[in-house]
Amino acid sequence: TRMAELKREVLETGVPRHAEISFHLEGEERFFELFLEPRREATDALVGITGAGVEITARKRNEQEREGLLQRERAAKAQAEQSAVRITRLQQVTSNLSEALTPDQVARVMVEHVGNAVGAKSVSVVRLLEDGETLELYDSHGFGEGALEAWRRFPLNARVPLADAIQRREPIFFQDVESFIRHYPQRAQNARELGYGAVVALPLTVEAHTLGGIGLVYAE
């Protein structure tokens, strides 16, 4: 035990020890401040140990509570700072969108700034073609060279989140790669190779008309 170790150190070294130890008593962890000193005879021979202990459980509980409060405060501050950064980035996106005059310019703003604003590592924007059955990759950012070559055009009924979100006209969210794979097992190898984390697919609609969608992939 820790107590036995401290006693042995004092006996072996002849040096006093001051330490905090804990015991489980009646199902509760209790803390003590311990003072141990070597006991010597008149000849200075070491013959034993004298010691005293003071229970400091209440103090330790208070310290733990204060540390917990500090950690929560730091976490809240970090979250607030992240939110402020994201708000600033989204304001920049809004400003850039207000200056965009063509669909190409709007798509470029979205892939260049939306992902950065929300912390996504890659972004893709697709549009629904006039046949109502085909999606075309409009623009993308953050994917490796050739990663989307097979997805320049793909059917609306393809089993991928972006196509499903557009068909359902509702957002689709996956918090991690495992939940993504459970819904799209055929995409498992690709998702793991590309280091998927969270995945988000959003339909883009204007006055009940679906124009396409935007896909966001987060790092693991």
Secondary structure, DSSP 8 states (H G I E B T S, - for coil): -HHHHHHHHHHHH---EEEEEEEEETTEEEEEEEEEEEEE-TT--EEEEEEEEEE-HHHHHHHHHHHHHHHHHHHHHHHHHHHHHHHHHHHHHHHHHHH--SHHHHHHHIIIIIHHHHT-SEEEEEEE-TTSSEEEEEEEES--TTTTGGGSEEETTSSSHHHHHHHHTS-EEESSHHHHHHH-GGGHHHHHHTTEEEEEEEEEEETTEEEEEEEEEEE-
